[in-house]
Amino acid sequence: MTARHDEQPSELIPRPDMTFPALRAALARVAPSRLAEFQADRDMAFTSATQHGSFQPIRFFQIKWATEIEIERRPALAARYQAALDAANTLDRADPRWRDAMDACMAVYEEARSAVSDG
């Protein structure tokens, strides 16, 4: 059976390893506009790790960016996340739908984070 041409793949790229080169290469494919942000975060993580004598900032960096990439590499997940973000950014905080949108954002983020933690 062949896939229809108008269907999006469930994953744009394979899940990358949690190394800086693999994360950077994956981000370049799924969200190249965020490479400068990635680099700035990496620099801050290394600076903090050096200042505090701890690898924890580097680990936080890896988990954060692996999670961001997990969302972007899965079109359906990215669409859910973007729709929830759009709603959260346009609705008034007093509107009950704003809380629903924020909950949806967190649910997507947690799903992605769980996938990279378990994977």
N, CA, C and O atoms as CSV, one atom per row, in Angstrom:
chain,resi,resn,atom,element,x,y,z
A,1,MET,N,N,0.852,-1.166,0.000
A,1,MET,CA,C,0.000,0.000,0.000
A,1,MET,C,C,0.903,1.236,0.000
A,1,MET,O,O,1.895,1.273,0.728
A,2,THR,N,N,0.579,2.219,-0.787
A,2,THR,CA,C,1.388,3.426,-0.855
A,2,THR,C,C,0.711,4.555,-0.094
A,2,THR,O,O,-0.514,4.615,0.015
A,3,ALA,N,N,1.545,5.447,0.428
A,3,ALA,CA,C,1.011,6.597,1.172
A,3,ALA,C,C,0.513,7.641,0.186
A,3,ALA,O,O,1.076,7.808,-0.896
A,4,ARG,N,N,-0.534,8.332,0.564
A,4,ARG,CA,C,-1.042,9.424,-0.264
A,4,ARG,C,C,-0.047,10.568,-0.214
A,4,ARG,O,O,0.601,10.798,0.807
A,5,HIS,N,N,0.069,11.282,-1.321
A,5,HIS,CA,C,1.045,12.368,-1.402
A,5,HIS,C,C,0.686,13.565,-0.544
A,5,HIS,O,O,1.568,14.344,-0.181
A,6,ASP,N,N,-0.582,13.733,-0.210
A,6,ASP,CA,C,-0.979,14.893,0.582
A,6,ASP,C,C,-0.904,14.646,2.083
A,6,ASP,O,O,-1.176,15.551,2.872
A,7,GLU,N,N,-0.542,13.444,2.482
A,7,GLU,CA,C,-0.407,13.136,3.910
A,7,GLU,C,C,0.979,13.542,4.391
A,7,GLU,O,O,1.978,13.326,3.705
A,8,GLN,N,N,1.023,14.130,5.576
A,8,GLN,CA,C,2.312,14.460,6.170
A,8,GLN,C,C,2.853,13.246,6.895
A,8,GLN,O,O,2.086,12.458,7.449
A,9,PRO,N,N,4.172,13.088,6.898
A,9,PRO,CA,C,4.752,11.987,7.663
A,9,PRO,C,C,4.543,12.234,9.158
A,9,PRO,O,O,4.381,13.374,9.592
A,10,SER,N,N,4.548,11.165,9.927
A,10,SER,CA,C,4.379,11.339,11.369
A,10,SER,C,C,5.626,11.957,12.000
A,10,SER,O,O,5.549,12.592,13.052
A,11,GLU,N,N,6.766,11.767,11.355
A,11,GLU,CA,C,8.021,12.357,11.833
A,11,GLU,C,C,8.799,12.888,10.640
A,11,GLU,O,O,8.967,12.187,9.642
A,12,LEU,N,N,9.274,14.119,10.737
A,12,LEU,CA,C,10.045,14.709,9.651
A,12,LEU,C,C,11.459,14.157,9.597
A,12,LEU,O,O,12.030,13.965,8.524
A,13,ILE,N,N,12.012,13.907,10.781
A,13,ILE,CA,C,13.374,13.374,10.900
A,13,ILE,C,C,13.376,12.392,12.065
A,13,ILE,O,O,12.476,12.428,12.905
A,14,PRO,N,N,14.378,11.515,12.126
A,14,PRO,CA,C,14.483,10.643,13.305
A,14,PRO,C,C,14.823,11.469,14.554
A,14,PRO,O,O,15.360,12.572,14.455
A,15,ARG,N,N,14.506,10.925,15.705
A,15,ARG,CA,C,14.848,11.585,16.967
A,15,ARG,C,C,16.382,11.625,17.086
A,15,ARG,O,O,17.032,10.585,16.976
A,16,PRO,N,N,16.955,12.795,17.304
A,16,PRO,CA,C,18.416,12.881,17.389
A,16,PRO,C,C,18.943,12.407,18.744
A,16,PRO,O,O,18.216,12.356,19.736
A,17,ASP,N,N,20.221,12.067,18.750
A,17,ASP,CA,C,20.907,11.805,20.017
A,17,ASP,C,C,20.963,13.117,20.788
A,17,ASP,O,O,20.788,14.191,20.212
A,18,MET,N,N,21.206,13.029,22.082
A,18,MET,CA,C,21.258,14.246,22.905
A,18,MET,C,C,22.685,14.777,23.008
A,18,MET,O,O,23.179,15.065,24.098
A,19,THR,N,N,23.331,14.900,21.863
A,19,THR,CA,C,24.647,15.539,21.808
A,19,THR,C,C,24.473,16.894,21.133
A,19,THR,O,O,23.527,17.102,20.373
A,20,PHE,N,N,25.392,17.815,21.417
A,20,PHE,CA,C,25.267,19.138,20.813
A,20,PHE,C,C,25.255,19.069,19.285
A,20,PHE,O,O,24.395,19.691,18.662
A,21,PRO,N,N,26.180,18.333,18.661
A,21,PRO,CA,C,26.143,18.295,17.191
A,21,PRO,C,C,24.847,17.686,16.640
A,21,PRO,O,O,24.312,18.179,15.647
A,22,ALA,N,N,24.345,16.636,17.263
A,22,ALA,CA,C,23.114,15.998,16.777
A,22,ALA,C,C,21.907,16.907,16.980
A,22,ALA,O,O,21.054,17.005,16.098
A,23,LEU,N,N,21.826,17.563,18.116
A,23,LEU,CA,C,20.717,18.486,18.367
A,23,LEU,C,C,20.772,19.671,17.402
A,23,LEU,O,O,19.746,20.082,16.860
A,24,ARG,N,N,21.958,20.213,17.192
A,24,ARG,CA,C,22.107,21.351,16.277
A,24,ARG,C,C,21.727,20.945,14.846
A,24,ARG,O,O,21.028,21.689,14.159
A,25,ALA,N,N,22.174,19.793,14.404
A,25,ALA,CA,C,21.849,19.324,13.051
A,25,ALA,C,C,20.342,19.103,12.899
A,25,ALA,O,O,19.763,19.452,11.870
A,26,ALA,N,N,19.711,18.527,13.917
A,26,ALA,CA,C,18.261,18.298,13.866
A,26,ALA,C,C,17.511,19.626,13.846
A,26,ALA,O,O,16.569,19.797,13.072
A,27,LEU,N,N,17.919,20.549,14.679
A,27,LEU,CA,C,17.259,21.857,14.717
A,27,LEU,C,C,17.410,22.573,13.379
A,27,LEU,O,O,16.476,23.233,12.923
A,28,ALA,N,N,18.555,22.450,12.756
A,28,ALA,CA,C,18.781,23.074,11.450
A,28,ALA,C,C,17.796,22.544,10.414
A,28,ALA,O,O,17.453,23.251,9.466
A,29,ARG,N,N,17.348,21.329,10.586
A,29,ARG,CA,C,16.396,20.736,9.635
A,29,ARG,C,C,14.950,21.089,9.950
A,29,ARG,O,O,14.159,21.300,9.031
A,30,VAL,N,N,14.583,21.159,11.239
A,30,VAL,CA,C,13.169,21.355,11.585
A,30,VAL,C,C,12.803,22.780,11.988
A,30,VAL,O,O,11.640,23.168,11.878
A,31,ALA,N,N,13.765,23.557,12.447
A,31,ALA,CA,C,13.487,24.942,12.869
A,31,ALA,C,C,14.759,25.782,12.755
A,31,ALA,O,O,15.279,26.261,13.763
A,32,PRO,N,N,15.259,25.960,11.533
A,32,PRO,CA,C,16.531,26.673,11.368
A,32,PRO,C,C,16.516,28.106,11.896
A,32,PRO,O,O,17.567,28.650,12.235
A,33,SER,N,N,15.354,28.713,11.969
A,33,SER,CA,C,15.281,30.088,12.485
A,33,SER,C,C,15.637,30.173,13.964
A,33,SER,O,O,15.850,31.266,14.489
A,34,ARG,N,N,15.702,29.034,14.636
A,34,ARG,CA,C,15.984,29.030,16.074
A,34,ARG,C,C,17.448,28.697,16.394
A,34,ARG,O,O,17.801,28.554,17.564
A,35,LEU,N,N,18.301,28.574,15.373
A,35,LEU,CA,C,19.700,28.211,15.614
A,35,LEU,C,C,20.446,29.236,16.464
A,35,LEU,O,O,21.258,28.857,17.308
A,36,ALA,N,N,20.189,30.514,16.260
A,36,ALA,CA,C,20.865,31.543,17.070
A,36,ALA,C,C,20.456,31.426,18.537
A,36,ALA,O,O,21.289,31.577,19.431
A,37,GLU,N,N,19.181,31.158,18.781
A,37,GLU,CA,C,18.685,30.960,20.148
A,37,GLU,C,C,19.345,29.734,20.777
A,37,GLU,O,O,19.741,29.766,21.942
A,38,PHE,N,N,19.460,28.658,20.007
A,38,PHE,CA,C,20.122,27.426,20.457
A,38,PHE,C,C,21.561,27.734,20.864
A,38,PHE,O,O,22.007,27.325,21.937
A,39,GLN,N,N,22.278,28.447,20.015
A,39,GLN,CA,C,23.681,28.770,20.279
A,39,GLN,C,C,23.819,29.630,21.532
A,39,GLN,O,O,24.707,29.397,22.352
A,40,ALA,N,N,22.944,30.623,21.681
A,40,ALA,CA,C,22.993,31.487,22.862
A,40,ALA,C,C,22.709,30.674,24.134
A,40,ALA,O,O,23.378,30.857,25.151
A,41,ASP,N,N,21.721,29.783,24.071
A,41,ASP,CA,C,21.419,28.919,25.219
A,41,ASP,C,C,22.600,28.015,25.549
A,41,ASP,O,O,22.927,27.803,26.716
A,42,ARG,N,N,23.237,27.487,24.506
A,42,ARG,CA,C,24.397,26.612,24.728
A,42,ARG,C,C,25.518,27.382,25.418
A,42,ARG,O,O,26.139,26.879,26.354
A,43,ASP,N,N,25.772,28.594,24.958
A,43,ASP,CA,C,26.819,29.410,25.574
A,43,ASP,C,C,26.506,29.686,27.042
A,43,ASP,O,O,27.387,29.606,27.899
A,44,MET,N,N,25.235,30.015,27.326
A,44,MET,CA,C,24.834,30.269,28.720
A,44,MET,C,C,24.972,29.007,29.564
A,44,MET,O,O,25.400,29.079,30.716
A,45,ALA,N,N,24.616,27.852,29.007
A,45,ALA,CA,C,24.715,26.594,29.748
A,45,ALA,C,C,26.165,26.293,30.094
A,45,ALA,O,O,26.464,25.907,31.224
A,46,PHE,N,N,27.067,26.463,29.137
A,46,PHE,CA,C,28.480,26.205,29.415
A,46,PHE,C,C,29.040,27.189,30.424
A,46,PHE,O,O,29.811,26.805,31.304
A,47,THR,N,N,28.661,28.453,30.305
A,47,THR,CA,C,29.127,29.455,31.261
A,47,THR,C,C,28.647,29.115,32.667
A,47,THR,O,O,29.424,29.151,33.622
A,48,SER,N,N,27.377,28.790,32.788
A,48,SER,CA,C,26.807,28.439,34.094
A,48,SER,C,C,27.456,27.172,34.646
A,48,SER,O,O,27.758,27.100,35.837
A,49,ALA,N,N,27.667,26.192,33.803
A,49,ALA,CA,C,28.303,24.942,34.246
A,49,ALA,C,C,29.711,25.218,34.770
A,49,ALA,O,O,30.128,24.650,35.780
A,50,THR,N,N,30.429,26.083,34.085
A,50,THR,CA,C,31.787,26.423,34.503
A,50,THR,C,C,31.771,27.189,35.821
A,50,THR,O,O,32.558,26.899,36.722
A,51,GLN,N,N,30.875,28.167,35.930
A,51,GLN,CA,C,30.796,28.988,37.132
A,51,GLN,C,C,30.402,28.182,38.360
A,51,GLN,O,O,30.889,28.446,39.460
A,52,HIS,N,N,29.523,27.199,38.180
A,52,HIS,CA,C,29.006,26.438,39.305
A,52,HIS,C,C,29.660,25.069,39.469
A,52,HIS,O,O,29.351,24.345,40.415
A,53,GLY,N,N,30.550,24.715,38.565
A,53,GLY,CA,C,31.207,23.411,38.659
A,53,GLY,C,C,30.210,22.265,38.603
A,53,GLY,O,O,30.336,21.288,39.341
A,54,SER,N,N,29.222,22.387,37.730
A,54,SER,CA,C,28.156,21.399,37.644
A,54,SER,C,C,27.783,21.152,36.187
A,54,SER,O,O,27.795,22.070,35.368
A,55,PHE,N,N,27.455,19.915,35.878
A,55,PHE,CA,C,26.978,19.585,34.543
A,55,PHE,C,C,25.470,19.807,34.400
A,55,PHE,O,O,24.932,19.675,33.301
A,56,GLN,N,N,24.793,20.138,35.480
A,56,GLN,CA,C,23.338,20.291,35.459
A,56,GLN,C,C,22.851,21.303,34.411
A,56,GLN,O,O,21.884,21.018,33.705
A,57,PRO,N,N,23.488,22.469,34.288
A,57,PRO,CA,C,23.016,23.408,33.252
A,57,PRO,C,C,23.116,22.827,31.835
A,57,PRO,O,O,22.276,23.116,30.983
A,58,ILE,N,N,24.118,22.030,31.595
A,58,ILE,CA,C,24.268,21.404,30.276
A,58,ILE,C,C,23.175,20.373,30.072
A,58,ILE,O,O,22.613,20.275,28.981
A,59,ARG,N,N,22.871,19.613,31.089
A,59,ARG,CA,C,21.793,18.613,30.987
A,59,ARG,C,C,20.444,19.292,30.753
A,59,ARG,O,O,19.649,18.830,29.934
A,60,PHE,N,N,20.186,20.386,31.471
A,60,PHE,CA,C,18.936,21.134,31.262
A,60,PHE,C,C,18.845,21.637,29.822
A,60,PHE,O,O,17.787,21.566,29.196
A,61,PHE,N,N,19.964,22.146,29.305
A,61,PHE,CA,C,20.019,22.603,27.920
A,61,PHE,C,C,19.665,21.465,26.965
A,61,PHE,O,O,18.844,21.641,26.065
A,62,GLN,N,N,20.270,20.320,27.156
A,62,GLN,CA,C,20.012,19.172,26.277
A,62,GLN,C,C,18.543,18.752,26.314
A,62,GLN,O,O,17.941,18.502,25.269
A,63,ILE,N,N,17.973,18.675,27.499
A,63,ILE,CA,C,16.572,18.263,27.629
A,63,ILE,C,C,15.648,19.303,26.993
A,63,ILE,O,O,14.717,18.952,26.268
A,64,LYS,N,N,15.909,20.578,27.267
A,64,LYS,CA,C,15.080,21.638,26.683
A,64,LYS,C,C,15.070,21.542,25.163
A,64,LYS,O,O,14.003,21.536,24.550
A,65,TRP,N,N,16.246,21.467,24.552
A,65,TRP,CA,C,16.313,21.487,23.094
A,65,TRP,C,C,15.880,20.168,22.473
A,65,TRP,O,O,15.326,20.166,21.374
A,66,ALA,N,N,16.114,19.061,23.135
A,66,ALA,CA,C,15.597,17.783,22.630
A,66,ALA,C,C,14.073,17.821,22.619
A,66,ALA,O,O,13.440,17.300,21.700
A,67,THR,N,N,13.485,18.441,23.643
A,67,THR,CA,C,12.026,18.576,23.718
A,67,THR,C,C,11.505,19.485,22.609
A,67,THR,O,O,10.526,19.150,21.941
A,68,GLU,N,N,12.148,20.623,22.411
A,68,GLU,CA,C,11.743,21.546,21.344
A,68,GLU,C,C,11.826,20.855,19.978
A,68,GLU,O,O,10.931,21.011,19.147
A,69,ILE,N,N,12.880,20.107,19.751
A,69,ILE,CA,C,13.058,19.397,18.483
A,69,ILE,C,C,12.016,18.299,18.345
A,69,ILE,O,O,11.494,18.073,17.253
A,70,GLU,N,N,11.711,17.618,19.434
A,70,GLU,CA,C,10.686,16.564,19.404
A,70,GLU,C,C,9.356,17.124,18.935
A,70,GLU,O,O,8.660,16.490,18.142
A,71,ILE,N,N,9.000,18.295,19.411
A,71,ILE,CA,C,7.752,18.925,18.975
A,71,ILE,C,C,7.823,19.240,17.481
A,71,ILE,O,O,6.903,18.911,16.732
A,72,GLU,N,N,8.891,19.863,17.054
A,72,GLU,CA,C,9.002,20.318,15.665
A,72,GLU,C,C,9.153,19.171,14.662
A,72,GLU,O,O,8.741,19.304,13.510
A,73,ARG,N,N,9.728,18.065,15.079
A,73,ARG,CA,C,9.955,16.970,14.125
A,73,ARG,C,C,8.695,16.142,13.880
A,73,ARG,O,O,8.648,15.333,12.954
A,74,ARG,N,N,7.671,16.349,14.716
A,74,ARG,CA,C,6.399,15.632,14.594
A,74,ARG,C,C,5.312,16.637,14.190
A,74,ARG,O,O,4.786,17.345,15.049
A,75,PRO,N,N,4.969,16.710,12.901
A,75,PRO,CA,C,4.044,17.742,12.410
A,75,PRO,C,C,2.719,17.826,13.174
A,75,PRO,O,O,2.247,18.930,13.446
A,76,ALA,N,N,2.115,16.705,13.521
A,76,ALA,CA,C,0.834,16.760,14.243
A,76,ALA,C,C,1.020,17.381,15.624
A,76,ALA,O,O,0.187,18.173,16.065
A,77,LEU,N,N,2.097,17.029,16.300
A,77,LEU,CA,C,2.382,17.586,17.621
A,77,LEU,C,C,2.680,19.082,17.500
A,77,LEU,O,O,2.201,19.883,18.302
A,78,ALA,N,N,3.469,19.449,16.496
A,78,ALA,CA,C,3.796,20.864,16.277
A,78,ALA,C,C,2.538,21.678,15.978
A,78,ALA,O,O,2.405,22.811,16.441
A,79,ALA,N,N,1.625,21.108,15.214
A,79,ALA,CA,C,0.376,21.814,14.896
A,79,ALA,C,C,-0.465,22.018,16.151
A,79,ALA,O,O,-1.017,23.098,16.361
A,80,ARG,N,N,-0.564,20.984,16.986
A,80,ARG,CA,C,-1.302,21.119,18.251
A,80,ARG,C,C,-0.670,22.195,19.132
A,80,ARG,O,O,-1.370,23.016,19.725
A,81,TYR,N,N,0.643,22.180,19.210
A,81,TYR,CA,C,1.364,23.136,20.047
A,81,TYR,C,C,1.150,24.557,19.528
A,81,TYR,O,O,0.878,25.471,20.307
A,82,GLN,N,N,1.275,24.741,18.209
A,82,GLN,CA,C,1.111,26.073,17.632
A,82,GLN,C,C,-0.303,26.595,17.822
A,82,GLN,O,O,-0.497,27.776,18.114
A,83,ALA,N,N,-1.290,25.729,17.658
A,83,ALA,CA,C,-2.689,26.141,17.856
A,83,ALA,C,C,-2.920,26.567,19.307
A,83,ALA,O,O,-3.595,27.563,19.569
A,84,ALA,N,N,-2.360,25.812,20.236
A,84,ALA,CA,C,-2.522,26.157,21.650
A,84,ALA,C,C,-1.795,27.462,21.974
A,84,ALA,O,O,-2.324,28.297,22.707
A,85,LEU,N,N,-0.590,27.644,21.434
A,85,LEU,CA,C,0.152,28.884,21.659
A,85,LEU,C,C,-0.595,30.078,21.075
A,85,LEU,O,O,-0.702,31.129,21.706
A,86,ASP,N,N,-1.108,29.900,19.864
A,86,ASP,CA,C,-1.857,30.986,19.232
A,86,ASP,C,C,-3.060,31.384,20.088
A,86,ASP,O,O,-3.324,32.570,20.286
A,87,ALA,N,N,-3.779,30.392,20.589
A,87,ALA,CA,C,-4.939,30.676,21.441
A,87,ALA,C,C,-4.507,31.380,22.724
A,87,ALA,O,O,-5.118,32.367,23.134
A,88,ALA,N,N,-3.465,30.877,23.345
A,88,ALA,CA,C,-2.992,31.470,24.601
A,88,ALA,C,C,-2.536,32.913,24.395
A,88,ALA,O,O,-2.705,33.759,25.274
A,89,ASN,N,N,-1.959,33.182,23.231
A,89,ASN,CA,C,-1.457,34.531,22.956
A,89,ASN,C,C,-2.527,35.505,22.481
A,89,ASN,O,O,-2.289,36.712,22.457
A,90,THR,N,N,-3.698,35.006,22.103
A,90,THR,CA,C,-4.742,35.911,21.611
A,90,THR,C,C,-5.918,36.049,22.570
A,90,THR,O,O,-6.634,37.049,22.539
A,91,LEU,N,N,-6.117,35.050,23.417
A,91,LEU,CA,C,-7.237,35.110,24.356
A,91,LEU,C,C,-6.878,35.965,25.566
A,91,LEU,O,O,-5.713,36.053,25.953
A,92,ASP,N,N,-7.868,36.579,26.143
A,92,ASP,CA,C,-7.699,37.320,27.377
A,92,ASP,C,C,-7.538,36.317,28.521
A,92,ASP,O,O,-8.189,35.273,28.529
A,93,ARG,N,N,-6.690,36.629,29.463
A,93,ARG,CA,C,-6.462,35.710,30.592
A,93,ARG,C,C,-7.714,35.457,31.413
A,93,ARG,O,O,-7.804,34.443,32.106
A,94,ALA,N,N,-8.653,36.337,31.350
A,94,ALA,CA,C,-9.912,36.146,32.086
A,94,ALA,C,C,-10.830,35.149,31.378
A,94,ALA,O,O,-11.765,34.622,31.981
A,95,ASP,N,N,-10.562,34.898,30.119
A,95,ASP,CA,C,-11.368,33.955,29.336
A,95,ASP,C,C,-11.006,32.525,29.766
A,95,ASP,O,O,-9.827,32.173,29.754
A,96,PRO,N,N,-11.979,31.701,30.141
A,96,PRO,CA,C,-11.677,30.329,30.571
A,96,PRO,C,C,-10.949,29.512,29.506
A,96,PRO,O,O,-10.246,28.554,29.826
A,97,ARG,N,N,-11.119,29.892,28.242
A,97,ARG,CA,C,-10.425,29.170,27.174
A,97,ARG,C,C,-8.921,29.413,27.207
A,97,ARG,O,O,-8.150,28.617,26.671
A,98,TRP,N,N,-8.494,30.527,27.843
A,98,TRP,CA,C,-7.062,30.803,27.964
A,98,TRP,C,C,-6.401,29.708,28.801
A,98,TRP,O,O,-5.339,29.206,28.431
A,99,ARG,N,N,-7.011,29.337,29.914
A,99,ARG,CA,C,-6.465,28.278,30.771
A,99,ARG,C,C,-6.424,26.962,30.007
A,99,ARG,O,O,-5.458,26.207,30.121
A,100,ASP,N,N,-7.473,26.680,29.225
A,100,ASP,CA,C,-7.486,25.467,28.408
A,100,ASP,C,C,-6.323,25.465,27.416
A,100,ASP,O,O,-5.669,24.442,27.213
A,101,ALA,N,N,-6.073,26.620,26.802
A,101,ALA,CA,C,-4.971,26.733,25.843
A,101,ALA,C,C,-3.627,26.520,26.537
A,101,ALA,O,O,-2.752,25.839,26.001
A,102,MET,N,N,-3.463,27.094,27.716
A,102,MET,CA,C,-2.216,26.912,28.469
A,102,MET,C,C,-2.038,25.449,28.877
A,102,MET,O,O,-0.933,24.910,28.817
A,103,ASP,N,N,-3.124,24.821,29.288
A,103,ASP,CA,C,-3.069,23.395,29.635
A,103,ASP,C,C,-2.688,22.561,28.418
A,103,ASP,O,O,-1.926,21.601,28.533
A,104,ALA,N,N,-3.217,22.925,27.257
A,104,ALA,CA,C,-2.880,22.206,26.024
A,104,ALA,C,C,-1.399,22.386,25.680
A,104,ALA,O,O,-0.746,21.434,25.254
A,105,CYS,N,N,-0.870,23.585,25.859
A,105,CYS,CA,C,0.564,23.824,25.634
A,105,CYS,C,C,1.407,22.929,26.537
A,105,CYS,O,O,2.348,22.276,26.086
A,106,MET,N,N,1.055,22.913,27.805
A,106,MET,CA,C,1.811,22.100,28.767
A,106,MET,C,C,1.688,20.609,28.458
A,106,MET,O,O,2.658,19.867,28.613
A,107,ALA,N,N,0.521,20.164,28.028
A,107,ALA,CA,C,0.332,18.755,27.699
A,107,ALA,C,C,1.218,18.340,26.526
A,107,ALA,O,O,1.833,17.274,26.553
A,108,VAL,N,N,1.279,19.183,25.503
A,108,VAL,CA,C,2.144,18.882,24.355
A,108,VAL,C,C,3.599,18.865,24.784
A,108,VAL,O,O,4.348,17.956,24.424
A,109,TYR,N,N,4.003,19.879,25.560
A,109,TYR,CA,C,5.390,19.959,26.008
A,109,TYR,C,C,5.762,18.737,26.847
A,109,TYR,O,O,6.838,18.165,26.670
A,110,GLU,N,N,4.885,18.342,27.749
A,110,GLU,CA,C,5.154,17.166,28.590
A,110,GLU,C,C,5.192,15.880,27.761
A,110,GLU,O,O,5.996,14.989,28.034
A,111,GLU,N,N,4.325,15.782,26.752
A,111,GLU,CA,C,4.356,14.605,25.878
A,111,GLU,C,C,5.706,14.518,25.152
A,111,GLU,O,O,6.299,13.444,25.054
A,112,ALA,N,N,6.173,15.645,24.655
A,112,ALA,CA,C,7.457,15.673,23.956
A,112,ALA,C,C,8.609,15.391,24.908
A,112,ALA,O,O,9.527,14.641,24.576
A,113,ARG,N,N,8.561,15.986,26.079
A,113,ARG,CA,C,9.643,15.780,27.044
A,113,ARG,C,C,9.694,14.329,27.494
A,113,ARG,O,O,10.773,13.759,27.649
A,114,SER,N,N,8.539,13.740,27.701
A,114,SER,CA,C,8.481,12.333,28.089
A,114,SER,C,C,9.071,11.445,26.991
A,114,SER,O,O,9.769,10.472,27.276
A,115,ALA,N,N,8.788,11.786,25.754
A,115,ALA,CA,C,9.305,10.997,24.631
A,115,ALA,C,C,10.827,11.038,24.577
A,115,ALA,O,O,11.466,10.019,24.314
A,116,VAL,N,N,11.415,12.210,24.824
A,116,VAL,CA,C,12.870,12.286,24.758
A,116,VAL,C,C,13.522,11.702,25.997
A,116,VAL,O,O,14.658,11.230,25.938
A,117,SER,N,N,12.812,11.730,27.123
A,117,SER,CA,C,13.344,11.142,28.363
A,117,SER,C,C,13.287,9.620,28.309
A,117,SER,O,O,14.172,8.936,28.822
A,118,ASP,N,N,12.226,9.093,27.675
A,118,ASP,CA,C,12.049,7.642,27.584
A,118,ASP,C,C,12.812,7.044,26.403
A,118,ASP,O,O,13.204,5.877,26.418
A,119,GLY,N,N,13.010,7.875,25.382
A,119,GLY,CA,C,13.609,7.397,24.129
A,119,GLY,C,C,15.050,7.217,24.242
A,119,GLY,O,O,15.699,6.820,23.274
